[in-house]
Amino acid sequence: MEYNSSTRSFCGFAVKSRWVGVATDMHVATVGASGTADKGNSLSGPSLYALGPSRETAWEHDGQDCVLFGARISDPEGNQYFHQSANAAIGYTRLCV
């Protein structure tokens, strides 16, 4: 995840550490000011190595710029794995700077 303070926006991406070079389903999303994961800030599909970028303008919370970030990968058998800090109930992590 990267943050651009001049545009108050986040850019998210996912890079594989397992099943590299094997086309598996991946998903990455950033949810900020828009409040939803839509075509502009959510990407899905088969990938060999990485997926992104997913861009979104931040929302302000307690004087900080915040975004929700989510990423998942499916293994070759179809089991889904979410990024390690994801809230299991929603699949996203709140990040603020």
C-alpha positions, 0 to 999 in steps of 0.5 A: 500500500502506498500513500500520496499526500498531495492527492490524499489517495492510496494505491494498493497492490498484491504480490504473490509469495506462493504459487508464483508463476501459476495463474490463480485468482487474485483480488485487491481493493481499496475503499476510501471516500467512495465507500464502495469497492467498484471498478475503479478501486477493485481488481480481480482475475487470474494472475501469475505474479501480482495484481494492482494497482487499486486506487482510492481517495482517502476519507478523514478520520480523527485528522488522519487520511484513512482507507480500507485495504483488502487482498486475497488469493485463491490456491490452485484448488480454489481455497481462499486466503486473505492478507494477513492483517485482514479483519476476518469478518469483512476481509479488509484492514483499516490503514490511516496516516 
